[in-house]
């Protein structure tokens, strides 16, 4: 446990990232708070919006994700 984080918080992130699969660097996004993960060939698109207005994140493979203000959105193989 470092910098005030709990073991539960650390476990949460490790488990969720493991479920998403591997980072897919072959697909990029037009927004800094976005990434793509691949698990068994299936892609999961993740985008976070820290602004007060909705936005659309477009990925280099043509996938577009609508992200409401102040939210993180997933679409594809895994959706939360």
C-alpha positions, 0 to 999 in steps of 0.5 A, spaced: 500 500 500 503 506 497 501 513 498 494 512 502 491 507 497 488 501 500 489 494 498 482 494 496 483 499 491 489 496 489 486 490 488 480 493 484 485 496 479 489 490 478 483 485 477 479 490 472 485 491 468 486 484 468 479 483 465 480 488 460 486 484 457 492 487 454 493 494 452 492 495 444 497 500 442 495 499 434 489 503 435 490 510 438 484 516 440 483 523 439 483 524 446 488 523 451 484 519 456 482 513 452 485 507 451 484 500 447 484 493 450 484 486 447 482 480 450 482 474 446 482 478 439 476 482 442 477 490 443 474 494 449 474 501 448 475 506 454 474 513 454 474 518 460 471 525 460 473 530 466 470 536 463 463 539 464 461 538 457 459 531 453 464 529 448 465 524 442 472 520 442 474 517 436 479 511 435 483 510 429 479 504 427 473 508 426 470 507 433 467 513 436 464 513 443 460 518 446 462 520 453 458 524 458 461 529 462 465 527 468 464 519 466 468 514 464 465 509 458 467 502 456 464 499 449 466 493 446 468 486 449 467 489 456 462 494 458 461 497 465 
